[in-house]
């Protein structure tokens, strides 16, 4: 079983303190000369935030997100929140994971509107087949090279527990579902990443 650790490499913050403030607004600011610090997130999830001058021309900052219980669902929820804050700050980033292959998201992607997200989900028969007809978009998502990431909400689930869907941009097929119970490759469909 692969470890449940996500990585966000980024360029744009002027200091480690600025990045820490974006990741965890309540976190204590690291010393001015620090190159690495730990930020506690929700539950047993935490982020290691570091700066490496050797990589200053590419990805000088790295955020590593992991949990004491190796819980991919909790890690991924925290990762997506951090990626959203990084995107809002206008910093360049790319997201990778020990749990999956390839780049999962990057700053070249763009945010999609709620209307677009609803149309994507409503148009994917495989989504309706998995969740039934009674669901709604909980949060507009992101698009990158080949997938949309959209969060949906079912009537019996709170918004913060909304599963995230990876929907194929070309075919509209539901590739994977992420939720509080973990990763759930949809039966009969090939997962985006193994």
C-alpha positions in Angstrom: 0.0 0.0 0.0 1.3 3.4 -0.9 1.8 6.0 1.8 -0.7 8.8 1.9 1.5 11.9 1.5 0.8 14.8 -0.8 3.3 17.4 -1.9 2.8 20.9 -3.2 5.8 22.5 -4.8 5.5 26.3 -5.3 7.0 29.5 -6.3 5.8 33.0 -5.4 5.9 33.6 -1.7 8.5 36.1 -0.6 9.1 34.4 2.8 8.4 31.2 4.6 6.3 33.2 7.0 4.0 34.4 4.2 3.5 30.8 3.0 2.8 29.6 6.6 0.3 32.4 7.1 -1.6 31.3 3.9 -1.6 27.6 4.9 -2.6 28.0 8.5 -3.7 31.5 9.5 -3.7 30.6 13.2 -0.2 29.1 13.0 2.7 30.8 14.7 5.1 32.6 12.4 8.4 30.8 12.0 11.7 32.6 12.9 13.0 34.9 10.2 16.0 32.6 9.4 13.9 29.3 9.4 14.0 27.1 6.4 11.5 24.5 7.7 8.5 24.5 10.0 5.6 22.3 11.0 2.0 23.5 10.7 -0.7 21.6 12.5 -3.9 21.3 10.5 -7.2 19.4 11.4 -7.1 16.2 13.4 -3.8 14.4 13.1 -3.0 16.1 9.7 0.0 18.3 9.6 2.1 20.1 6.9 5.8 20.5 6.8 6.7 23.8 5.1 10.2 24.3 3.8 12.4 26.6 1.7 15.4 25.4 -0.3 17.6 28.1 -1.9 19.0 25.5 -4.3 15.6 25.3 -6.1 15.0 29.1 -6.1 14.8 29.2 -9.9 12.2 26.4 -10.1 10.2 25.4 -6.9 11.9 27.0 -3.9 9.0 26.1 -1.5 7.6 22.7 -0.7 4.6 21.8 1.5 4.3 18.2 2.5 0.9 17.1 3.9 0.5 13.9 5.8 -1.3 12.4 8.8 -0.2 10.3 11.8 -2.8 7.7 10.8 -1.8 7.6 7.1 -5.4 8.7 6.2 -5.4 9.7 2.5 -8.9 11.2 2.7 -8.0 13.6 5.5 -4.7 14.4 3.8 -6.4 15.1 0.5 -9.0 17.4 2.0 -6.3 19.4 3.7 -4.3 19.4 0.5 -7.1 20.8 -1.6 -7.8 23.5 0.9 -4.1 24.5 0.8 -4.0 24.4 -3.0 -7.1 26.7 -3.0 -5.3 29.2 -0.8 -2.2 29.1 -2.9 -4.2 29.6 -6.0 -6.0 32.6 -4.4 -2.6 34.1 -3.5 -1.6 33.9 -7.2 1.4 31.6 -6.6 2.6 29.1 -9.1 2.4 25.5 -7.9 2.1 21.8 -8.7 0.6 19.0 -6.7 1.9 15.5 -6.6 1.4 12.5 -4.2 3.0 9.3 -3.0 -0.5 7.8 -3.3 -0.8 8.4 -7.0 1.3 8.9 -10.1 1.8 12.1 -12.1 1.0 15.7 -11.4 -2.5 15.9 -9.9 -3.1 19.6 -10.2 -1.0 22.7 -11.2 -1.3 26.4 -11.4 -1.9 26.3 -15.1 -5.3 24.8 -14.3 -8.2 27.2 -13.9 -11.2 27.4 -11.6 -14.5 26.5 -13.1 -17.8 28.1 -12.2 -20.7 26.5 -10.3 -22.7 26.4 -13.5 -20.0 24.6 -15.4 -19.5 22.2 -12.5 -23.2 21.5 -12.4 -23.3 20.9 -16.2 -20.3 18.5 -15.9 -21.9 16.5 -13.1 -25.4 16.5 -14.6 -24.0 15.4 -18.0 -22.0 12.5 -16.6 -24.3 9.5 -16.6 -21.7 7.6 -14.6 -22.0 10.2 -11.8 -25.8 9.8 -11.6 -25.3 6.0 -11.6 -23.0 6.2 -8.7 -24.8 8.7 -6.5 -28.4 8.5 -7.8 -30.3 11.5 -9.1 -30.5 13.4 -5.8 -27.3 15.3 -5.5 -26.0 18.8 -6.0 -22.7 20.5 -6.6 -21.2 21.5 -3.2 -18.2 23.4 -4.6 -17.1 24.4 -8.0 -13.8 22.7 -8.8 -10.7 23.0 -10.9 -9.7 21.8 -14.4 -6.3 20.8 -15.5 -5.0 18.9 -18.6 -7.4 16.0 -18.6 -9.8 16.1 -15.6 -12.3 18.3 -13.8 -12.3 18.1 -9.9 -15.8 18.7 -8.6 -17.2 18.3 -5.1 -20.8 17.0 -4.8 -23.1 16.8 -1.9 -25.8 14.3 -1.3 -28.9 15.1 0.9 -27.7 13.0 3.8 -24.1 14.4 3.8 -22.9 17.8 5.1 -21.0 20.0 2.6 -17.7 19.6 4.4 -18.0 15.9 3.8 -18.7 16.3 0.1 -16.8 13.7 -2.0 -14.6 15.0 -4.7 -15.1 13.6 -8.2 -12.4 13.3 -10.9 -14.4 13.6 -14.2 -12.7 13.0 -17.5 -12.8 16.2 -19.6 -12.9 14.3 -22.9 -15.5 11.6 -22.2 -17.4 12.9 -19.1 -16.7 9.6 -17.4 -16.4 9.5 -13.6 -12.8 8.3 -13.0 -12.5 8.4 -9.2 -14.3 9.4 -6.1 -12.5 10.8 -3.0 -14.4 11.2 0.3 -14.1 10.9 4.0 -14.1 7.1 3.6 -11.1 7.3 1.3 -10.4 6.7 -2.4 -13.1 4.7 -4.2 -12.3 3.8 -7.8 -15.6 3.5 -9.6 -16.5 0.0 -10.6 -15.9 -0.7 -14.3 -13.9 2.5 -14.9 -10.2 2.9 -15.1 -8.9 5.1 -12.2 -6.9 8.2 -13.2 -4.0 7.1 -11.1 -3.2 3.7 -9.6 
